[in-house]
Amino acid sequence: MHEVRTRRRHEPEAVSCGFFLLPRPDGFVLHMSASPEHVSEMRALVFKAATSSGASEDVADSARLVAGELVANVVRLCGPWAPVVVLVAGTDEGVVVEVHDPVPSTAPGRKPESPDNTRAETGRGLWILDALAPGWSVAPTPVGKRITCTLPHGEPASS
């Protein structure tokens, strides 16, 4: 008999309970439960993937902020430890951040307070998305919904 070896095409980079990271040439796909530790690790991975794709540190910071806000919205909607999929990809246009959650029926909505209300403790996430990733979108999926944002590269840094 011949020994048949199968090579996995996509080897995970990090696997632990509630955390499954698949690197891609242009970024990563992360399946995670939204615990504080996983969210912190996800934010670091977003920054690293964005800068590795050629984005400036400012754009990478913005991508990290957007991803964190979107996952925080999932936690508010679904509760802690909710299953989330985060995709980050560098493109010619900018850095794409997608967050998938399991609740298709609830679209993000703005609170009536303005974003500069100093007494409001929450409610600034969608204003942040508008400012950093204009044209973000929400789409239903067979298992929930997907919010997609593209953070444009902006002007190249001058030397």
N, C-alpha and C positions, 0 to 999 in steps of 0.2 A: 504494500500500500504506500501511496505517496502522502507525505505530510502536506496538508494544505494550510498555508499561512495566509491570513487575511490582514491586510494593513488598513487601519482606519484612516479614512481620508481626512477627517476633522478630529484631531485629538484635543480634548479639553486641556486648558492650561491650568485651571484650578477647579477642584471639585471638593466640596464639603457639604454638610447637611444644609440644604436650602441655598446653595451657591454653586452654579455650574457655568463656567466661563469658557466660551469658544472664541479663540482669536481668529481674526480674518485678516487678509492682507491690508485692508483699508480701515480696520478698526476691530470691533468685537461684537459678539452677541452674548448677553449675560442673562441667564435664568436665575432668579433669586427670590427668596422671601424677604419682604421689606422689614428687616430688623435694623436697629440702629447701627450695628456693626457692619452689616451688608451694605447699607446705604453709604456709610463712610468709605468703605472699600470701593464701591461703585463710583463715587465721586472722584477718587484718586485715579481710577482706571479711565474715566472719561477725559480727564486732563491729559494723562499720558498718551492716550490714543489720538487726541486732537493735535497735540504738539508733534507726535510722530508722523501725522499725516501732512505736516507742513504748516499747520495753522499757527498763528502768533500766540503768545501767552495770553494776550487779552481775549482772543477768540476762544482759546481753551478754557479760560476762567469763566467766560460766558456760557460755554457748553456745559461745564461742570455745574454752574448755577441753575441752568435750565433743567438739566437732568434731575438735580436734587429737588427742585420745585415740583416737577411732574411726579416724581416718586412720592413726595410728601402729600400731594393731592390724592394719590392712590391710597396711602395710609389713612388719610382722613375719610375717604369714601368707603374703603373695604376693611379698615382696621389694621393693626400691626400684624406682621408676618404674612401679609397678602402676597399671593404669587404675582410677580412682575417680570416682564422681559424687557431688557434695555438693549437697544442696538445703537451703536455709534459707528459712523462711517465718514471718512474724509473723501470729499468729491472735489471736482474742479470748481464748483460754486461755493463750497464752504464745508462746514461740519454738519452732518445730519445726525439728529438725536431722535430716536423713536422710543416711546414707552408704551408697552402693551399692558392692559390690566383686564381682569376677568368680568367687569361689569359693563355690558354694552349699552344699557339704557340711560346712563347718567353722563351727560356731556358737561364739560366744565362751564361754570357760570361765574360772572363777576358779582361781587357784593356791591350794594349801593354806595358804599363809602368810596371816596376818592383815594388814589394811591398815596397821597401825602397826608392822610389823616393820622396824626401822631397818636391818637387813642386806639386805633384799630390794631389788634394783635395779629390778625391774619388777613388774607384777601388781596395780597399784592402779586401773587404768582402769575396771574394772567396778564397783568400790566407788564410784568417783567418779560413774559413771552412776547408780547406785542413790541416791546422796545428792542429786544435782542434778536428775535427770530420772526420778523414780520412775515405774515402769510402762513403761519402755523395752521395745521389742520387736524381734524378729528374724523376718524372713519370707523364704522363698525367692522368687526371681524367675526369669523365663525365662533370664536371663543371669548369675545369681549369687545374691546375697542383699542384703537391705536392712535396716539397723538404723535404727529410728525412735525419736527421743527428743523429748519436749515438756518444755521448761523453763518452769514456771509463772511468771507475772508477779510473783506475791507481793503483798505489801502496797504500795500506792502511797506514794511518798515524801511525808513531811509537810513543810510549809513553815514 
